[in-house]
């Protein structure tokens, strides 16, 4: 039996369900974004302002609902802060990523100020990614309160987790001389909201920083040799030197800017070393330590010996040419010997005739 529902009945049912649908929408919709004018002045130290929060940030990975931008508060026109607009996610967190080229201090600190208008803000954490493989190393979760929060993370503490530590917060950071990215994690679950980050600083290695700054200055030295040596040393310093080369690439002196750009290009596109051995070059043959038949597969077929290469056929033409040449040389030697013998015989006959003439004259 088929039932027909009139248009009027369908409209009535939709109107009755509307309040319920509206209530569900209110539960899942993100909280309205607060205007920056409503944010209190950042307590970040003036010296710590304009940290890496002003660098390039983006959402980390597909499917993450987070918008990242750099904005200016109304009452601090000279200051810029990082704005993170996060929505609910099926996972437990969202992540914002900032690519870097840093050489950090082993016993340094990560510091910043984070603002939230929520009464119960989500926990946050930082991840440091190092090396060519971007090894993920994450600090312990950090609790936030409503308003501005001073955040300090000890880079030298044994409270970082990674794959090497079995994802337990009991390891030290590795690879601080080659930090490729910094992540800000927001453990928001299904909640939505806003976070503002100001004065995000990571303590650099002082010796390396001083060395790079000095080498960058030497790119403008009067002596050509000094400029060349500085360029080579900066290339050898690798990616962490990029932080100090970017400003030099915009230098007023053309040669300094050109050399800085050339160094950056060489670091981005390293050339393989000349006459570098291949992966197999000099490799020792693999020696099996197991005894014959030990741990061997009983069903394995015996290995067939590779057929021996057939001996190469000699070059008959070359051989013939060589033989002919040798024959000619022998014939020449024979001719020389015969000529020498004839000359000897002629001399002997002359001497015999002379001796006969001498004998007759004496008679």
ZAMARGU-4260 file (C-alpha; in steps of 0.2 Angstrom, whole numbers, plus 5000, padded with zeros to 4 digits):
<rodrens>
0) 5000/5000/5000 | 5007/5017/4995 | 5004/5033/5005 | 5004/5050/4998 | 5009/5065/5008
5) 5002/5082/5003 | 5013/5097/5001 | 5005/5105/5016 | 5008/5091/5027 | 5027/5091/5022
10) 5028/5109/5025 | 5021/5107/5042 | 5033/5093/5047 | 5047/5104/5041 | 5042/5119/5052
15) 5040/5108/5067 | 5058/5101/5064 | 5066/5118/5061 | 5069/5122/5080 | 5078/5105/5082
20) 5089/5107/5067 | 5093/5125/5072 | 5098/5119/5090 | 5109/5106/5082 | 5117/5119/5071
25) 5121/5130/5086 | 5130/5116/5094 | 5142/5112/5079 | 5144/5130/5073 | 5161/5139/5078
30) 5160/5152/5090 | 5159/5170/5083 | 5176/5177/5080 | 5181/5191/5092 | 5187/5207/5084
35) 5205/5211/5087 | 5200/5228/5095 | 5193/5217/5110 | 5210/5209/5114 | 5220/5217/5128
40) 5237/5223/5125 | 5250/5209/5124 | 5261/5208/5139 | 5276/5201/5128 | 5292/5211/5131
45) 5295/5224/5117 | 5312/5215/5114 | 5303/5199/5111 | 5291/5206/5098 | 5291/5201/5080
50) 5297/5183/5083 | 5293/5169/5072 | 5274/5171/5074 | 5277/5184/5060 | 5284/5171/5048
55) 5275/5161/5036 | 5262/5149/5044 | 5250/5137/5037 | 5238/5123/5041 | 5247/5107/5043
60) 5240/5093/5033 | 5224/5090/5023 | 5208/5088/5033 | 5213/5100/5047 | 5201/5114/5050
65) 5212/5129/5055 | 5214/5146/5048 | 5231/5155/5051 | 5235/5173/5048 | 5246/5187/5054
70) 5236/5202/5060 | 5238/5219/5070 | 5229/5224/5086 | 5221/5241/5085 | 5229/5248/5100
75) 5246/5240/5094 | 5248/5246/5076 | 5267/5242/5077 | 5264/5225/5083 | 5259/5209/5073
80) 5252/5193/5081 | 5248/5176/5074 | 5229/5172/5073 | 5224/5154/5074 | 5205/5151/5070
85) 5202/5133/5074 | 5186/5123/5071 | 5180/5106/5077 | 5189/5091/5070 | 5186/5072/5070
90) 5203/5070/5078 | 5210/5076/5094 | 5219/5091/5088 | 5224/5103/5074 | 5241/5110/5069
95) 5249/5125/5062 | 5266/5124/5054 | 5280/5136/5051 | 5295/5131/5040 | 5312/5136/5048
100) 5330/5135/5046 | 5337/5137/5064 | 5352/5132/5075 | 5345/5132/5092 | 5354/5132/5109
105) 5355/5115/5118 | 5349/5123/5134 | 5338/5136/5127 | 5320/5141/5129 | 5305/5143/5119
110) 5294/5157/5125 | 5278/5166/5119 | 5262/5174/5125 | 5246/5166/5120 | 5228/5174/5121
115) 5212/5165/5122 | 5194/5172/5126 | 5187/5155/5131 | 5184/5151/5149 | 5191/5134/5146
120) 5204/5135/5132 | 5211/5119/5124 | 5228/5113/5129 | 5242/5117/5117 | 5259/5110/5113
125) 5274/5113/5102 | 5283/5101/5090 | 5301/5103/5084 | 5305/5095/5067 | 5323/5092/5063
130) 5334/5086/5049 | 5331/5080/5031 | 5318/5068/5038 | 5309/5081/5048 | 5309/5070/5064
135) 5294/5075/5075 | 5298/5079/5093 | 5284/5085/5104 | 5284/5094/5121 | 5271/5090/5135
140) 5254/5098/5133 | 5252/5115/5141 | 5236/5121/5150 | 5229/5138/5145 | 5218/5150/5155
145) 5206/5164/5149 | 5216/5179/5144 | 5235/5181/5140 | 5246/5166/5145 | 5265/5166/5147
150) 5272/5150/5139 | 5289/5144/5143 | 5296/5127/5136 | 5313/5121/5141 | 5322/5115/5125
155) 5335/5105/5135 | 5323/5096/5146 | 5321/5077/5145 | 5302/5080/5142 | 5300/5077/5124
160) 5292/5063/5115 | 5296/5055/5098 | 5296/5039/5089 | 5313/5035/5096 | 5306/5037/5114
165) 5291/5026/5110 | 5281/5042/5111 | 5284/5045/5129 | 5289/5062/5136 | 5306/5057/5142
170) 5319/5061/5129 | 5330/5076/5125 | 5328/5086/5109 | 5339/5079/5095 | 5346/5089/5080
175) 5344/5106/5087 | 5358/5112/5074 | 5345/5109/5060 | 5328/5113/5064 | 5317/5113/5049
180) 5299/5117/5056 | 5290/5122/5071 | 5272/5116/5074 | 5259/5124/5086 | 5246/5110/5091
185) 5229/5114/5098 | 5221/5100/5107 | 5203/5106/5103 | 5194/5090/5099 | 5177/5096/5093
190) 5178/5113/5100 | 5180/5129/5090 | 5188/5146/5095 | 5203/5158/5092 | 5220/5159/5099
195) 5232/5174/5097 | 5251/5171/5098 | 5264/5185/5101 | 5283/5186/5104 | 5286/5168/5099
200) 5305/5166/5102 | 5317/5151/5101 | 5334/5154/5108 | 5347/5152/5095 | 5365/5145/5097
205) 5375/5161/5101 | 5392/5155/5094 | 5384/5150/5078 | 5374/5166/5076 | 5389/5176/5079
210) 5399/5167/5067 | 5386/5168/5053 | 5384/5187/5056 | 5403/5190/5055 | 5404/5180/5039
215) 5389/5189/5031 | 5399/5205/5035 | 5414/5198/5026 | 5404/5196/5010 | 5408/5215/5008
220) 5426/5215/5012 | 5439/5224/5001 | 5450/5209/4998 | 5443/5197/4985 | 5450/5182/4994
225) 5441/5187/5010 | 5424/5188/5001 | 5427/5171/4993 | 5432/5162/5009 | 5417/5170/5018
230) 5405/5163/5004 | 5413/5146/5005 | 5411/5145/5024 | 5393/5151/5023 | 5389/5137/5011
235) 5397/5124/5023 | 5387/5131/5037 | 5371/5124/5028 | 5353/5128/5030 | 5354/5136/5048
240) 5364/5150/5039 | 5349/5155/5028 | 5341/5165/5043 | 5356/5177/5042 | 5358/5177/5023
245) 5340/5183/5019 | 5343/5201/5025 | 5360/5201/5016 | 5351/5196/5000 | 5342/5213/5000
250) 5359/5222/5004 | 5362/5239/4996 | 5378/5234/4989 | 5375/5223/4973 | 5390/5211/4976
255) 5385/5207/4994 | 5367/5204/4988 | 5373/5194/4974 | 5385/5183/4985 | 5371/5180/4998
260) 5359/5174/4985 | 5372/5163/4977 | 5376/5155/4994 | 5357/5152/4997 | 5355/5144/4980
265) 5370/5133/4983 | 5363/5128/5000 | 5345/5125/4992 | 5353/5115/4978 | 5369/5106/4984
270) 5380/5098/4970 | 5387/5081/4973 | 5405/5081/4978 | 5417/5078/4963 | 5424/5061/4961
275) 5413/5055/4976 | 5413/5036/4977 | 5396/5028/4973 | 5386/5018/4986 | 5394/5002/4981
280) 5412/5008/4979 | 5424/5001/4991 | 5410/4990/4998 | 5417/4974/5005 | 5409/4958/5000
285) 5395/4951/5011 | 5401/4937/5022 | 5388/4924/5028 | 5392/4920/5046 | 5380/4905/5047
290) 5387/4887/5045 | 5382/4877/5030 | 5364/4871/5031 | 5361/4882/5047 | 5344/4891/5047
295) 5343/4886/5028 | 5326/4884/5020 | 5323/4865/5017 | 5312/4869/5002 | 5323/4882/4994
300) 5330/4877/4977 | 5349/4876/4975 | 5356/4892/4967 | 5361/4889/4949 | 5378/4895/4945
305) 5379/4909/4932 | 5385/4903/4915 | 5403/4907/4913 | 5406/4920/4900 | 5413/4913/4883
310) 5431/4919/4880 | 5432/4933/4868 | 5437/4929/4850 | 5453/4936/4845 | 5454/4950/4832
315) 5460/4940/4817 | 5463/4956/4807 | 5474/4964/4820 | 5483/4947/4822 | 5487/4946/4803
320) 5493/4964/4803 | 5504/4960/4817 | 5511/4944/4809 | 5514/4953/4793 | 5524/4967/4802
325) 5534/4955/4811 | 5538/4946/4794 | 5544/4962/4786 | 5555/4966/4801 | 5563/4949/4800
330) 5566/4951/4781 | 5574/4967/4784 | 5585/4960/4797 | 5590/4946/4785 | 5594/4958/4771
335) 5605/4968/4783 | 5614/4952/4788 | 5617/4947/4770 | 5623/4964/4765 | 5635/4964/4780
340) 5641/4947/4775 | 5644/4952/4757 | 5654/4967/4762 | 5664/4956/4773 | 5668/4944/4759
345) 5673/4959/4747 | 5685/4966/4760 | 5692/4948/4762 | 5695/4946/4744 | 5703/4963/4743
350) 5715/4959/4756 | 5719/4942/4748 | 5723/4951/4731 | 5733/4964/4740 | 5743/4950/4749
355) 5747/4941/4733 | 5753/4958/4724 | 5764/4961/4739 | 5772/4943/4738 | 5775/4945/4719
360) 5784/4962/4722 | 5796/4954/4735 | 5801/4940/4722
</rodrens>
